[in-house]
Amino acid sequence: MGDAGTPPVSTAHRVRSVLAIRPFRRLWAVNALSSVGDWLSLLALSALATNLTSGYQAQSFALGGVVVTKLLPALLFAPLAGALADKVDRRALMAVCDVLRCVLLVSVPLVGSLWWLFVATFLIELVTLFWAPAKDAAVPNLLRRPDQVETANQLNMVMTYGVSVVTASGLFTALTVIGPTLALQLSPTGTMAVALLLNAALYLGNAITVATRIPEISSRAHDAGKLAGESLFALVRDGLTFVGRTPLVRGLVIGIGGAFAAGGAVIACAKLYALSLSGGDGSYGLLFVSVFSGLGVGMVFAPKLAARMPHNRLFGAAIIAAGFAMVPAALAPHLWVALVTVALVGTSAGVAFLTGMTIIGAQVEDTVRGRTVAFMQSLVRLVLMGAMAVVPLLVAVVPPMTFEALGRVVRVDPTRPVLLTAGLVAAVAGWIAYRQMDDRRSGVVRGLLSALVRTPRTGSGLLLSVEGDTVAETAAQARLLVDWLREGGREVLLAGDPELEGERLRDLAEHGGLTGRRAHALLAAAVRADVVERQVVPALEAGSVVVLVCEPTSGSPDGLADWATGRLRPEVTVLLDRAPSGPAGRIEHTWRHVLTELAAADPERYVVVDADGDGEEVALRVREAVLPALSARRVTVPPTDGSLASSEAG
């Protein structure tokens, strides 16, 4: 039950649960190969550009040209790419993009000229710009619960910024030495051509996998068809309007802008900053290792922090922490102090980065998710490029300062006030983001204290839930389970009874004159939240067993349901599975698929029970399904013959 005081689920279990979902596992493999290909192409194209020129100055311009042509498409076409990812079939879009990337990479060594290398690099990055939002927007649709989005993002980011970088570097190094080692007559240009062809093969393999093995990427939200009649430019306009008018996304934009402005300042100052620490290239390298090591640590620990603090507040708090960590980094007198503080900056940035992506995946609707992802990606590149262009000018303009303190002459390098200012900018951006995204308006300090100083739920209560494809059948089985448990003499609460909640909901709607679908959903969530707060939580703290009636497919991502239940997670959810029949067979088949995926993704929390047969037969299967959980809590229950027995194990 996560937030309600139960022990946190281990990282290994969370990873296994997400990778057990076959469509996501295949998409994750595609993302892994694509990431290796992206890094390998950057290395190979950069090396090939220098090989096609002669002279230090020409090679420098060629290398810079590759970087510029890779960044430029995001600045020009990101909103259009996001709109396309929301409008068309994402699986078809990804497959076409991978085929185009394959063809363009093959063309580079065939043409063999520097001008075409720049053109092809621009086009490859443009195609990648359309591929990435489609992939990122599809990920949440392949998962079964909102809490799995964070783990899925962890896996993707670790692969993209960790394993794939090492793998691509290793492949590139191996290709550069394999020729001389095997006495092959390969020139440096020929070696780079081999690298590009290998990269093209990776993209082609991805296209085949996406087109033939992951049909689930084509599945969209029920209202995605509304976008079919809208033009791309109208979608771009609506996407920008959504970003501007939605406090949650607006806070993300402000926070990410401030964080990457500060990050760009650190990158631009890193070389001169290392010199101010009396270090050389070695110190410069250590600073980068420290930043990226902290980034990885932050991504690992972000879920543990999210268990204590909602994502919408954790995001802003992490950026504030990164900004304040830059203050001692700017004042660091020694290298070791700088390494520690820069690592803290990286850790905070890692938490913010993963949390921001999780918010987009779990709380942004599918119909605008592609545009939101593309906008964020464009913003990151724009802010980074701007910071890296402006900061060196500021460093050149700000004069070094010298003053005397404690009998010593202290020289302040221009990088120090620039870094200090960047840290303050990040902290202010984080504070504004926190205020924008904090739905409780609790204030930064109060929100952090409530997250760090928490009183865990006490008692030995047990939360069970029953879920099926119809409310009537689900409620009937939940009542039978409650009656059986009460025969054992244990206090048992039936929560979420659809008859009682429905009557209360109708009274509220009639009294308020509310008839809209959204208003009805909000009222239903409010009724469920009241039941959880007034009945479920006190019963659990008193040591009672609570049986919760869940509506069909409540395991799917639903931020409103998460809020209504206080993010409670049952120890066991019983999923009633019935063979499809009759005119509703297609819907029932989809429900069976959901059941299978839920149970496979989290077998410790979900059990599938055959719902075919009369009510008593199904009730017996439900009792057998929950016995292990009852045994673990030493709950006394009656066997089927009616006499009392203990379900204690061993």
C-alpha positions as CSV (number, residue, x, y, z in Angstrom):
1,M,0.0,0.0,0.0
2,G,3.0,2.2,-0.5
3,D,2.1,5.5,1.0
4,A,0.0,4.1,3.8
5,G,2.9,2.8,5.8
6,T,3.7,-0.7,4.4
7,P,7.3,-1.6,3.6
8,P,8.3,-0.2,0.2
9,V,8.5,-2.5,-2.7
10,S,12.1,-3.3,-3.6
11,T,13.7,-1.8,-6.7
12,A,14.3,-5.3,-8.1
13,H,10.7,-6.2,-7.8
14,R,9.5,-3.0,-9.4
15,V,11.9,-3.6,-12.3
16,R,10.7,-7.2,-12.7
17,S,7.1,-6.1,-12.6
18,V,7.5,-3.6,-15.4
19,L,9.7,-5.8,-17.6
20,A,7.1,-8.6,-17.2
21,I,4.8,-6.5,-19.4
22,R,5.7,-7.9,-22.9
23,P,4.9,-4.8,-25.0
24,F,6.9,-2.5,-22.8
25,R,9.8,-5.0,-22.6
26,R,10.0,-5.0,-26.4
27,L,9.8,-1.2,-26.7
28,W,12.5,-0.9,-24.0
29,A,14.7,-3.1,-26.2
30,V,14.0,-1.0,-29.2
31,N,14.9,2.1,-27.2
32,A,18.1,0.5,-26.1
33,L,19.2,-0.2,-29.6
34,S,18.1,3.2,-30.8
35,S,20.1,4.9,-28.0
36,V,23.2,2.9,-28.9
37,G,22.7,3.9,-32.5
38,D,22.2,7.6,-31.6
39,W,25.5,7.7,-29.6
40,L,27.3,5.7,-32.2
41,S,26.2,7.9,-35.0
42,L,27.3,11.0,-33.0
43,L,30.8,9.5,-32.6
44,A,31.0,8.2,-36.2
45,L,29.7,11.3,-37.9
46,S,31.9,13.6,-35.8
47,A,35.0,11.5,-36.6
48,L,34.0,11.2,-40.3
49,A,33.6,15.0,-40.5
50,T,37.2,15.6,-39.2
51,N,38.5,12.9,-41.6
52,L,36.9,14.7,-44.6
53,T,38.7,17.9,-43.7
54,S,42.4,18.9,-43.2
55,G,43.8,21.4,-40.8
56,Y,43.0,22.1,-37.2
57,Q,40.7,25.1,-37.9
58,A,38.8,23.3,-40.6
59,Q,38.4,20.2,-38.5
60,S,37.1,22.4,-35.6
61,F,34.5,24.0,-37.8
62,A,33.5,20.6,-39.1
63,L,33.1,19.2,-35.6
64,G,31.0,22.2,-34.6
65,G,28.9,21.9,-37.7
66,V,27.9,18.3,-36.7
67,V,26.8,19.5,-33.3
68,V,24.8,22.5,-34.7
69,T,23.1,20.4,-37.3
70,K,22.1,17.9,-34.6
71,L,20.6,20.6,-32.4
72,L,19.0,22.8,-35.0
73,P,15.9,20.6,-35.9
74,A,14.6,20.6,-32.4
75,L,14.6,24.3,-32.3
76,L,12.6,24.5,-35.6
77,F,10.3,21.6,-35.7
78,A,9.7,20.2,-32.2
79,P,6.1,21.5,-31.9
80,L,5.2,20.0,-35.2
81,A,6.8,16.6,-34.3
82,G,4.7,16.5,-31.1
83,A,1.5,17.3,-32.9
84,L,2.2,14.5,-35.4
85,A,2.9,12.0,-32.5
86,D,-0.6,12.9,-31.1
87,K,-2.4,12.8,-34.5
88,V,-1.2,9.7,-36.3
89,D,-0.5,6.0,-35.5
90,R,2.6,6.1,-33.3
91,R,3.7,2.6,-34.3
92,A,3.7,3.5,-38.0
93,L,5.4,6.8,-37.4
94,M,8.2,5.1,-35.4
95,A,8.7,2.4,-38.0
96,V,8.9,4.9,-40.9
97,C,11.3,7.1,-39.0
98,D,13.6,4.1,-38.3
99,V,13.6,3.2,-42.0
100,L,14.5,6.8,-43.0
101,R,17.3,6.9,-40.5
102,C,18.7,3.7,-41.9
103,V,18.6,5.0,-45.5
104,L,20.2,8.3,-44.5
105,L,23.0,6.7,-42.6
106,V,23.8,4.4,-45.6
107,S,23.9,7.4,-47.9
108,V,26.6,9.2,-46.0
109,P,29.5,6.9,-46.9
110,L,28.1,6.4,-50.4
111,V,28.1,10.1,-51.2
112,G,31.3,10.7,-49.2
113,S,31.2,14.5,-49.1
114,L,31.2,16.9,-46.2
115,W,28.2,18.9,-47.4
116,W,26.1,15.8,-47.6
117,L,27.2,14.7,-44.2
118,F,25.9,18.0,-42.7
119,V,22.6,17.6,-44.7
120,A,22.2,13.9,-43.7
121,T,23.0,14.7,-40.1
122,F,20.3,17.4,-40.1
123,L,17.8,15.1,-41.7
124,I,18.6,12.2,-39.3
125,E,18.1,14.4,-36.3
126,L,14.9,15.7,-37.8
127,V,13.6,12.2,-38.2
128,T,14.7,11.3,-34.7
129,L,12.8,14.4,-33.5
130,F,9.6,12.8,-34.8
131,W,10.5,9.4,-33.5
132,A,11.2,10.3,-29.8
133,P,7.9,11.9,-28.8
134,A,6.0,9.0,-30.4
135,K,8.1,6.6,-28.3
136,D,7.9,8.5,-25.0
137,A,4.1,9.2,-25.4
138,A,3.4,5.5,-26.0
139,V,5.2,4.2,-22.9
140,P,2.4,5.0,-20.4
141,N,-0.2,3.3,-22.6
142,L,1.8,0.0,-22.4
143,L,1.8,0.0,-18.5
144,R,-1.0,-1.0,-16.2
145,R,-0.7,1.3,-13.2
146,P,0.4,4.9,-12.8
147,D,3.1,3.9,-10.3
148,Q,4.8,1.9,-13.0
149,V,5.6,5.0,-15.1
150,E,8.4,6.0,-12.8
151,T,10.1,2.6,-13.0
152,A,9.7,2.6,-16.8
153,N,11.3,6.0,-17.0
154,Q,14.1,4.8,-14.8
155,L,14.8,1.9,-17.1
156,N,14.7,4.0,-20.2
157,M,17.0,6.7,-18.8
158,V,19.5,4.3,-17.3
159,M,19.7,2.7,-20.8
160,T,19.8,6.0,-22.7
161,Y,22.3,7.9,-20.6
162,G,24.3,5.0,-19.1
163,V,24.4,1.6,-20.7
164,S,24.0,2.8,-24.2
165,V,26.8,5.4,-23.9
166,V,29.2,2.8,-22.6
167,T,28.1,0.3,-25.3
168,A,28.4,2.8,-28.2
169,S,31.8,4.0,-27.0
170,G,32.9,0.3,-26.7
171,L,31.7,-0.4,-30.2
172,F,33.3,2.7,-31.7
173,T,36.6,1.8,-30.0
174,A,36.4,-1.8,-31.2
175,L,35.8,-0.7,-34.8
176,T,38.8,1.7,-34.7
177,V,41.2,-1.1,-33.6
178,I,39.7,-4.1,-35.3
179,G,41.2,-3.2,-38.7
180,P,44.8,-3.0,-37.6
181,T,44.4,-6.0,-35.3
182,L,43.1,-8.2,-38.1
183,A,45.4,-6.6,-40.7
184,L,42.4,-5.3,-42.7
185,Q,43.1,-2.6,-45.2
186,L,40.6,-0.1,-43.7
187,S,41.3,3.7,-43.8
188,P,39.9,5.9,-41.0
189,T,37.2,6.9,-43.4
190,G,36.4,3.3,-44.2
191,T,36.2,2.4,-40.5
192,M,33.7,5.2,-39.9
193,A,31.7,3.9,-42.9
194,V,31.5,0.5,-41.2
195,A,30.3,2.1,-38.0
196,L,27.6,4.0,-39.9
197,L,26.4,0.8,-41.7
198,L,26.3,-1.0,-38.4
199,N,24.2,1.8,-37.0
200,A,21.9,1.6,-40.0
201,A,21.4,-2.1,-39.4
202,L,20.3,-1.3,-35.8
203,Y,17.7,1.2,-37.0
204,L,16.4,-1.3,-39.6
205,G,16.0,-4.0,-37.0
206,N,14.1,-1.6,-34.8
207,A,11.7,-0.7,-37.6
208,I,10.9,-4.4,-38.2
209,T,10.4,-5.0,-34.4
210,V,8.1,-2.0,-34.0
211,A,6.1,-2.8,-37.1
212,T,5.6,-6.6,-36.4
213,R,6.1,-7.2,-32.7
214,I,4.6,-4.3,-30.8
215,P,1.1,-3.7,-32.1
216,E,0.1,-2.3,-28.7
217,I,1.9,1.0,-29.6
218,S,-1.0,1.7,-31.9
219,S,-3.5,1.5,-29.1
220,R,-4.7,5.0,-28.1
221,A,-7.0,6.6,-25.6
222,H,-10.7,6.4,-26.5
223,D,-10.9,10.0,-27.5
224,A,-7.7,10.1,-29.6
225,G,-10.0,9.9,-32.7
226,K,-11.1,13.4,-32.1
227,L,-7.8,14.7,-33.3
228,A,-8.1,13.0,-36.7
229,G,-10.0,16.0,-38.3
230,E,-7.7,18.7,-36.9
231,S,-4.8,20.1,-38.9
232,L,-1.3,19.8,-37.6
233,F,-1.0,23.6,-37.1
234,A,-4.2,23.6,-35.1
235,L,-2.8,20.8,-32.9
236,V,0.4,22.8,-32.4
237,R,-1.6,25.9,-31.4
238,D,-3.8,23.8,-29.0
239,G,-0.7,22.2,-27.5
240,L,1.0,25.5,-26.8
241,T,-2.3,26.8,-25.3
242,F,-2.4,23.6,-23.1
243,V,1.1,24.2,-21.8
244,G,0.4,27.9,-21.0
245,R,-3.0,27.3,-19.3
246,T,-2.2,24.1,-17.3
247,P,-0.5,25.0,-13.9
248,L,1.1,21.5,-13.7
249,V,2.8,21.7,-17.2
250,R,3.5,25.4,-16.7
251,G,5.4,24.6,-13.6
252,L,7.3,21.9,-15.4
253,V,8.3,24.4,-18.1
254,I,9.5,26.9,-15.6
255,G,11.4,24.4,-13.5
256,I,13.1,22.7,-16.5
257,G,14.0,26.0,-18.0
258,G,15.7,27.2,-14.8
259,A,17.4,23.8,-14.2
260,F,18.9,23.5,-17.7
261,A,19.9,27.2,-17.8
262,A,22.0,26.5,-14.7
263,G,23.2,23.2,-16.2
264,G,24.3,25.0,-19.3
265,A,26.2,27.5,-17.2
266,V,28.0,24.7,-15.4
267,I,29.0,23.1,-18.7
268,A,30.1,26.4,-20.3
269,C,32.2,27.3,-17.2
270,A,33.5,23.8,-16.4
271,K,36.9,24.2,-18.1
272,L,37.7,27.6,-16.6
273,Y,36.2,26.6,-13.3
274,A,38.6,23.6,-13.2
275,L,41.5,26.0,-13.8
276,S,40.4,28.2,-10.9
277,L,40.7,25.1,-8.7
278,S,44.3,24.8,-9.7
279,G,43.4,21.8,-11.8
280,G,43.9,20.9,-15.4
281,D,42.3,18.5,-17.8
282,G,42.2,15.8,-15.1
283,S,40.1,18.0,-12.8
284,Y,37.9,18.9,-15.8
285,G,37.2,15.3,-16.4
286,L,36.6,14.6,-12.7
287,L,34.0,17.3,-12.5
288,F,32.0,15.7,-15.4
289,V,32.3,12.3,-13.8
290,S,31.0,13.8,-10.6
291,V,28.0,15.4,-12.3
292,F,26.9,12.4,-14.2
293,S,27.5,10.0,-11.2
294,G,25.2,12.3,-9.2
295,L,22.7,12.2,-12.0
296,G,22.6,8.4,-11.9
297,V,22.3,8.4,-8.1
298,G,19.4,10.8,-8.2
299,M,17.5,8.7,-10.7
300,V,18.0,5.6,-8.5
301,F,16.7,7.4,-5.3
302,A,13.9,9.4,-6.9
303,P,11.3,6.7,-6.3
304,K,12.2,6.4,-2.7
305,L,11.7,10.2,-2.3
306,A,8.4,10.0,-4.3
307,A,7.1,7.5,-1.7
308,R,7.3,10.3,0.8
309,M,6.4,13.3,-1.3
310,P,4.1,13.7,-4.3
311,H,5.8,14.1,-7.7
312,N,4.3,17.5,-8.3
313,R,6.1,18.9,-5.2
314,L,9.2,16.7,-5.4
315,F,10.0,18.2,-8.8
316,G,10.2,21.8,-7.6
317,A,11.9,20.8,-4.4
318,A,14.7,18.9,-6.3
319,I,15.4,22.0,-8.5
320,I,15.6,24.2,-5.5
321,A,18.1,21.8,-3.9
322,A,20.1,21.8,-7.1
323,G,20.2,25.6,-7.1
324,F,21.3,25.8,-3.5
325,A,23.9,23.1,-4.0
326,M,25.5,25.3,-6.7
327,V,26.2,28.0,-4.1
328,P,28.9,26.1,-2.2
329,A,30.2,24.9,-5.6
330,A,30.7,28.5,-6.6
331,L,32.5,29.2,-3.3
332,A,34.5,25.9,-3.3
333,P,38.2,26.6,-2.4
334,H,39.4,23.1,-3.1
335,L,38.8,20.4,-5.8
336,W,37.4,17.9,-3.4
337,V,34.8,20.4,-2.1
338,A,33.8,21.2,-5.7
339,L,33.5,17.5,-6.6
340,V,31.2,16.8,-3.6
341,T,28.9,19.8,-4.3
342,V,28.8,19.2,-8.0
343,A,27.7,15.7,-7.3
344,L,24.9,17.0,-5.1
345,V,23.9,19.3,-8.0
346,G,23.8,16.2,-10.3
347,T,21.8,14.1,-7.8
348,S,19.2,16.8,-7.4
349,A,19.0,17.2,-11.2
350,G,18.6,13.4,-11.6
351,V,15.6,13.5,-9.2
352,A,14.0,16.4,-11.0
353,F,14.6,14.9,-14.5
354,L,13.0,11.5,-13.6
355,T,10.2,13.1,-11.7
356,G,9.4,15.5,-14.5
357,M,9.2,12.7,-17.1
358,T,7.1,10.6,-14.6
359,I,4.6,13.5,-14.3
360,I,4.3,13.8,-18.0
361,G,3.7,10.1,-18.4
362,A,1.3,9.7,-15.5
363,Q,-0.6,12.9,-15.4
364,V,-0.7,14.4,-18.9
365,E,-3.5,13.1,-21.1
366,D,-2.6,10.8,-24.0
367,T,-4.1,13.2,-26.6
368,V,-1.6,16.0,-25.7
369,R,1.3,13.9,-24.3
370,G,3.3,13.8,-27.6
371,R,3.1,17.6,-27.9
372,T,4.1,18.1,-24.3
373,V,7.1,15.8,-24.6
374,A,8.2,17.5,-27.8
375,F,7.9,20.9,-26.2
376,M,10.0,19.9,-23.2
377,Q,12.7,18.4,-25.5
378,S,12.8,21.6,-27.6
379,L,12.9,23.7,-24.4
380,V,15.9,21.7,-23.1
381,R,17.9,22.2,-26.3
382,L,17.0,25.8,-26.6
383,V,17.9,26.7,-23.0
384,L,21.1,24.7,-23.1
385,M,22.3,26.3,-26.3
386,G,21.4,29.7,-25.1
387,A,23.2,29.2,-21.8
388,M,26.3,27.8,-23.4
389,A,26.4,30.7,-25.8
390,V,25.7,33.5,-23.3
391,V,27.7,32.3,-20.3
392,P,31.2,32.4,-21.9
393,L,30.4,36.0,-22.9
394,L,29.5,36.8,-19.3
395,V,32.6,35.2,-18.0
396,A,34.7,37.3,-20.4
397,V,32.9,40.5,-19.4
398,V,33.0,40.0,-15.6
399,P,36.4,41.1,-14.3
400,P,38.3,39.0,-11.7
401,M,38.1,40.4,-8.2
402,T,40.9,40.4,-5.6
403,F,40.5,41.2,-1.9
404,E,42.2,40.5,1.4
405,A,40.8,38.3,4.1
406,L,42.4,37.0,7.2
407,G,45.8,38.3,6.0
408,R,45.5,36.4,2.7
409,V,45.0,37.8,-0.7
410,V,41.9,36.0,-2.3
411,R,41.3,36.1,-6.0
412,V,37.8,35.5,-7.2
413,D,37.6,34.0,-10.7
414,P,34.8,35.3,-13.0
415,T,33.3,31.8,-13.2
416,R,32.4,32.0,-9.5
417,P,29.8,34.8,-9.6
418,V,28.4,33.4,-12.8
419,L,27.9,30.0,-11.1
420,L,26.4,31.6,-8.0
421,T,24.0,33.5,-10.2
422,A,23.0,30.4,-12.1
423,G,22.4,28.6,-8.8
424,L,20.1,31.3,-7.6
425,V,18.2,31.4,-10.9
426,A,17.6,27.6,-10.6
427,A,16.5,28.0,-7.0
428,V,14.0,30.7,-7.9
429,A,12.7,28.7,-10.9
430,G,12.3,25.7,-8.6
431,W,10.3,27.7,-6.1
432,I,8.0,29.1,-8.8
433,A,7.6,25.6,-10.2
434,Y,6.7,24.3,-6.7
435,R,4.1,27.0,-6.2
436,Q,2.6,26.3,-9.7
437,M,2.4,22.6,-9.2
438,D,1.5,22.3,-5.5
439,D,-2.2,21.4,-5.4
440,R,-2.3,21.9,-1.7
441,R,-0.6,25.3,-1.6
442,S,1.3,24.1,1.4
443,G,4.5,26.2,0.9
444,V,7.9,24.8,0.2
445,V,9.2,24.6,3.8
446,R,6.0,23.1,5.1
447,G,5.8,20.6,2.3
448,L,9.4,19.4,2.8
449,L,8.8,19.0,6.5
450,S,5.6,17.0,6.0
451,A,7.5,14.7,3.6
452,L,10.6,14.3,5.8
453,V,8.8,14.0,9.2
454,R,6.0,11.5,8.8
455,T,4.2,9.3,11.2
456,P,3.7,5.9,9.5
457,R,0.3,4.2,9.8
458,T,0.2,1.9,12.8
459,G,-1.8,-1.3,13.4
460,S,-2.1,-4.6,11.6
461,G,-4.9,-3.9,9.2
462,L,-5.2,-5.7,5.9
463,L,-6.6,-4.2,2.7
464,L,-8.0,-6.5,0.1
465,S,-9.8,-5.5,-3.1
466,V,-12.0,-7.2,-5.6
467,E,-12.2,-6.2,-9.2
468,G,-14.1,-7.6,-12.2
469,D,-15.6,-6.7,-15.5
470,T,-19.0,-5.7,-14.0
471,V,-19.8,-3.8,-10.9
472,A,-22.7,-6.1,-9.8
473,E,-20.6,-9.2,-9.9
474,T,-17.6,-7.5,-8.2
475,A,-19.8,-6.2,-5.4
476,A,-21.5,-9.6,-4.9
477,Q,-18.2,-11.4,-4.5
478,A,-16.9,-8.7,-2.2
479,R,-20.0,-9.1,0.1
480,L,-19.6,-12.9,0.2
481,L,-15.9,-12.5,1.1
482,V,-16.8,-10.1,3.9
483,D,-19.5,-12.5,5.3
484,W,-17.0,-15.4,5.3
485,L,-14.3,-13.3,7.1
486,R,-16.8,-12.1,9.7
487,E,-17.6,-15.7,10.6
488,G,-14.0,-15.9,11.9
489,G,-14.7,-13.3,14.5
490,R,-12.5,-10.6,12.9
491,E,-13.7,-7.0,12.5
492,V,-14.2,-6.6,8.7
493,L,-15.3,-3.5,6.8
494,L,-16.8,-3.5,3.3
495,A,-15.8,-0.3,1.6
496,G,-16.8,1.1,-1.7
497,D,-20.2,-0.6,-1.8
498,P,-21.6,0.6,-5.2
499,E,-25.2,0.8,-3.9
500,L,-24.3,3.1,-1.0
501,E,-21.8,5.2,-2.9
502,G,-24.2,5.4,-5.9
503,E,-27.1,6.6,-3.7
504,R,-24.9,9.2,-2.0
505,L,-23.5,10.3,-5.4
506,R,-27.0,10.8,-6.8
507,D,-28.0,12.9,-3.8
508,L,-25.0,15.1,-4.2
509,A,-25.5,15.5,-7.9
510,E,-29.2,16.3,-7.5
511,H,-28.7,18.7,-4.7
512,G,-26.0,20.6,-6.6
513,G,-27.7,20.4,-9.9
514,L,-24.6,18.8,-11.5
515,T,-25.2,16.8,-14.7
516,G,-21.9,17.1,-16.6
517,R,-19.7,14.0,-17.1
518,R,-16.6,15.6,-15.6
519,A,-18.5,17.0,-12.6
520,H,-19.9,13.5,-12.0
521,A,-16.4,12.0,-12.1
522,L,-15.2,14.6,-9.6
523,L,-18.1,13.9,-7.3
524,A,-17.5,10.1,-7.5
525,A,-13.8,10.7,-6.6
526,A,-14.9,12.9,-3.7
527,V,-17.3,10.3,-2.4
528,R,-14.5,7.6,-2.6
529,A,-12.0,9.9,-0.9
530,D,-14.4,10.5,1.9
531,V,-15.0,6.8,2.4
532,V,-11.2,6.2,2.4
533,E,-10.5,9.0,4.9
534,R,-13.4,8.4,7.3
535,Q,-13.7,4.6,7.2
536,V,-10.9,2.7,5.4
537,V,-7.8,4.4,7.0
538,P,-9.2,4.3,10.6
539,A,-10.2,0.6,10.1
540,L,-6.8,-0.3,8.9
541,E,-5.1,1.5,11.8
542,A,-7.4,-0.3,14.2
543,G,-6.2,-3.7,12.8
544,S,-9.4,-4.5,10.9
545,V,-9.6,-6.3,7.5
546,V,-11.0,-4.0,4.8
547,V,-12.5,-5.3,1.5
548,L,-12.6,-2.6,-1.1
549,V,-15.0,-2.9,-4.2
550,C,-13.2,-1.5,-7.2
551,E,-14.7,-0.4,-10.5
552,P,-13.7,-2.3,-13.7
553,T,-10.2,-1.6,-15.0
554,S,-9.3,0.6,-12.0
555,G,-5.8,-0.7,-12.3
556,S,-5.2,1.5,-15.4
557,P,-3.5,4.8,-15.0
558,D,-5.9,7.3,-13.4
559,G,-4.5,10.2,-11.4
560,L,-8.0,11.1,-10.0
561,A,-8.5,7.6,-8.6
562,D,-5.0,7.7,-7.1
563,W,-5.9,11.0,-5.4
564,A,-9.3,9.7,-4.2
565,T,-7.8,6.7,-2.5
566,G,-4.8,8.5,-1.0
567,R,-2.6,6.2,-3.2
568,L,-3.5,3.2,-1.0
569,R,-2.3,-0.1,-2.5
570,P,-4.1,-3.3,-1.5
571,E,-2.0,-6.2,-0.3
572,V,-4.0,-8.4,-2.6
573,T,-6.3,-7.5,-5.5
574,V,-8.6,-10.3,-6.7
575,L,-9.3,-10.1,-10.4
576,L,-12.4,-11.9,-11.5
577,D,-11.9,-13.5,-14.9
578,R,-14.7,-14.7,-17.0
579,A,-14.5,-16.3,-20.5
580,P,-15.8,-13.9,-23.3
581,S,-19.2,-14.7,-24.7
582,G,-22.2,-12.9,-26.2
583,P,-22.2,-9.6,-28.0
584,A,-19.9,-8.0,-25.4
585,G,-17.2,-10.6,-26.2
586,R,-14.8,-8.1,-27.6
587,I,-14.9,-6.0,-24.5
588,E,-14.6,-9.0,-22.3
589,H,-11.6,-10.2,-24.3
590,T,-9.9,-6.8,-23.7
591,W,-10.7,-7.2,-20.0
592,R,-9.1,-10.7,-20.0
593,H,-6.0,-9.2,-21.6
594,V,-5.8,-6.5,-18.9
595,L,-6.2,-9.2,-16.2
596,T,-3.4,-11.3,-17.6
597,E,-1.0,-8.3,-17.9
598,L,-1.8,-7.1,-14.4
599,A,-1.1,-10.5,-12.9
600,A,2.0,-11.0,-14.9
601,A,3.3,-7.5,-14.0
602,D,2.8,-7.8,-10.3
603,P,2.1,-11.4,-9.2
604,E,2.5,-10.5,-5.5
605,R,-0.4,-8.1,-5.5
606,Y,-2.7,-9.5,-8.1
607,V,-4.4,-12.9,-8.3
608,V,-6.7,-14.0,-11.2
609,V,-9.7,-16.0,-10.2
610,D,-11.9,-17.9,-12.6
611,A,-15.4,-16.2,-12.4
612,D,-17.2,-18.9,-14.5
613,G,-19.7,-20.9,-12.4
614,D,-22.3,-20.0,-9.8
615,G,-21.6,-17.4,-7.1
616,E,-20.7,-19.9,-4.4
617,E,-18.2,-21.7,-6.6
618,V,-16.5,-18.4,-7.4
619,A,-16.6,-17.4,-3.7
620,L,-14.6,-20.5,-2.8
621,R,-12.0,-19.7,-5.4
622,V,-11.7,-16.1,-4.0
623,R,-11.2,-17.4,-0.5
624,E,-8.4,-19.7,-1.6
625,A,-6.8,-16.8,-3.5
626,V,-6.7,-14.5,-0.4
627,L,-5.6,-17.2,2.1
628,P,-1.8,-16.6,1.7
629,A,-2.3,-12.9,2.6
630,L,-4.6,-13.8,5.5
631,S,-2.0,-16.3,6.7
632,A,0.8,-13.8,6.6
633,R,-1.3,-11.5,8.9
634,R,-2.5,-14.4,11.1
635,V,-6.1,-13.8,10.5
636,T,-8.5,-16.5,11.8
637,V,-10.9,-17.6,9.2
638,P,-13.6,-20.3,8.9
639,P,-13.0,-23.2,6.5
640,T,-15.7,-24.2,4.1
641,D,-17.3,-26.6,6.6
642,G,-18.2,-23.7,8.9
643,S,-15.9,-24.5,11.9
644,L,-13.3,-21.9,13.0
645,A,-9.7,-22.4,12.0
646,S,-6.6,-20.4,11.9
647,S,-5.0,-19.4,8.6
648,E,-1.6,-19.1,10.3
649,A,1.2,-20.6,8.2
650,G,3.3,-23.3,9.7
